[in-house]
Amino acid sequence: MRHVVGFVVGLVVLTPLCLLGVGWAFRLVSAVAQGGGTLLAGSGLVGIAALCALALLLAVLLAAPRLTPLVPAVAGMALVGLTAAHLLRPELAERVPALPGVEGALSLLSLGLFLPVALALVVPMFLPSRWQSYRPRGAHAAGEEGDYLDAFYDDEPESGTDRAAAGRRRAERRSPAA
């Protein structure tokens, strides 16, 4: 189920957020650069802050081990597809509704600057550790009580050399009588 949700979130939320967020920030930063100002004044600072926030979000999505790798991968594949569509059929850009950031996103798409971002988003999909489930396996999955809960039910506190003896007592309680 987490993969289905990750697919939808990557396609419906993360892809437009990347496109429109970067496009909006690009418009702000390029307006400051064309006007001869500095990035630390006015709208340039807002654009840089938006890019930093977006980069932080992408870093969390790429590094979080419990998230499905489909969230960034679907967004990366969508960015590749949008870049290819824009390069092969640029007349389709006329049909895009006028939203904030679309103009900047279209100019970045025509330059192919979303391709490195897309590559960074797709690579975690190929790491085997990202596809592992974090559900417990073995005795815990079968519903058997493990060593973790046994420590809470011991009558005497464990300290230093007593830990080995307490471990033997727990093992004796779990093993069938001979």
C-alpha positions, 0 to 999 in steps of 0.5 A: 500500500505504501508504494501505491501512495508513494506513486500518487504522491510522487506524481500528483504532489512532488512533480508539480511542486518541483516544476512550479517551485523551481520555475517560480524561484527562477523567475524571481532570481532571474529578474533580480539578475537582469535588474542588476541587483543582488540576490540578498535584496528583495525578491532574490532572497525569497527565490533563494529561500524557496529553492533551499526549502525545495532542496531540503524537501527533496533531500528528506525524500531521498534519504528517508529510509522508511519512505517508498522509493517510488515518491522521488522516482515517479517525480524524476521519471515525470520530469524526464518525460516532461523534458523530452515532451518539451524538447520533441513537441514544444508546441504543447507548451502553449496548452499549459495553463498560466500558473505561477512558475510555469514560465520559468519552468518552461524555460528550464525545461527547454534547457534540459536543466531538470534532467540532473534533478531527475537523475538524482530522484530516480537513482534511489529506486535502484538501491535494494535497501530502499525496497526492504520492509521495516516490519519485524520478521521471525518470532515477532511477526508470528506473535511470539513474545521476544527478549524485549518484553522479557526484560520488563517482566523480570523481578530483579534488576539487571546489572553488570554481571547479573545480565548473563544470569538473567539471560539464562533464566529467560532462556530457561523459561522459554525452552520446554522442560526436559 
